Amino acid sequence: MSLFDGNNMKKASIKDIAQHLKVSIPTVSLVMNGRGDEKRISQKTQKRILDYARDINYKPNIFAKGLKKGRSEMIGLIIPNISDVFYARIASRIEKEAAKQGYTVIYSSSEESDKKESDLIRSMLDRQVEGLIIASTQRNDEDMLELQRMNFPFVLIDRHYPTINTDYVIVDNKGGVEKAVNHLVQHGMSKIGFVTLKPKLDAIKNRILGYKNGLLANDLALNPDYIQDLSIDNYEVEMEQAIANLTRCKEPVDSIVFATHFLTTFGLRALRASQIRVPDDVKIISYDQFSAFDLLEPPITVVTQPVMDMGDKAVDILLAKLQSKSTDKKQLVLDTGFIERKSCGE
């Protein structure tokens, strides 16, 4: 008897079919969506999948409208953390832009777990999304390659895999931090600290590189003690010591660039606790905006990321792929903006 026979057995999924037949999940998904011939899946494999799906009474979980059209009119969005204001804004923009084109967005958070991200990709395929937009952990090379092998439409956003030729929309992280360093130098600063996360992601690596390049371009020596890299899991606790290292050393910094908006938030808290005044004692620039930064006293100078443009272009690229089936890659690197406020003494 099949594992799915009987009233008390669990409902079959695409993953279950794939495991039983020892084929990939994208292969099952494409066959069940009627795209087996288009993707050159052999007739023998298609028959095996369809026969087994019929035997276990598999029921695709898509809307009736989508069934009639052979489409689900859904796209999947996987982001690291929906509670992060940056990704929340991206998700909101993607949802609105996709809706204009008649698509529903299903989204979920990987919580920076490569395993959860992998499971979410399979879950999205199981729900028969037509394409994916992914802000990846950058630790799922095999999943990206498998999606490519099946010619399944997906676009990477904010993060990409430098060694894999995919569609992506990212930001010029290096250039953004260079702007911050240049601005501080232009305002007379020469002892510039940098508070960042440990460089596990390319975005962070490029921000660190931007800091170093900014110093080099302005003929400033790199002081390794001026770079404080914190753990993503413990930065709230580590921040107090990082600020102490920068402001109570033999040659204290005169300014600090924070590599993310949340590091800025906790950095400001640590500065206040240490009774270090901004901008009188130290100038501050944040990489990325937070909604309250313009309401603080002093308001915080920021390098801004083009969140709306990122969302719009990711949707445009994905829907163009769905409509044209083109294999050409779109790889966009968007420029950052800059908002001057009083945390730099203006």
Sequence and secondary structure as in RCSB ss.txt:
>XXXX:A:sequence
MSLFDGNNMKKASIKDIAQHLKVSIPTVSLVMNGRGDEKRISQKTQKRILDYARDINYKPNIFAKGLKKGRSEMI
GLIIPNISDVFYARIASRIEKEAAKQGYTVIYSSSEESDKKESDLIRSMLDRQVEGLIIASTQRNDEDMLELQRM
NFPFVLIDRHYPTINTDYVIVDNKGGVEKAVNHLVQHGMSKIGFVTLKPKLDAIKNRILGYKNGLLANDLALNPD
YIQDLSIDNYEVEMEQAIANLTRCKEPVDSIVFATHFLTTFGLRALRASQIRVPDDVKIISYDQFSAFDLLEPPI
TVVTQPVMDMGDKAVDILLAKLQSKSTDKKQLVLDTGFIERKSCGE
>XXXX:A:secstr
  TT STTS    HHHHHHHHT  HHHHHHHHTT TTTTT  HHHHHHHHHHHHHTT    S HHHHHHT   EE
EEEES TTSHHHHHHHHHHHHHHHHTT EEEEEE TT HHHHHHHHHHHHHTT SEEEE   S  HHHHHHHHHT
T  EEEES   TTS  EEEEE HHHHHHHHHHHHHHTT   EEEEEE S SHHHHHHHHHHHHHHHHTT    GG
GEEEE TTTHHHHHHHHHHHHHSSSS  SEEEESSHHHHHHHHHHHHHTT  TTTT EEEEES  TTTTTSSS  
EEEE  HHHHHHHHHHHHHHHHHH      EEEE  EEE  GGGT 
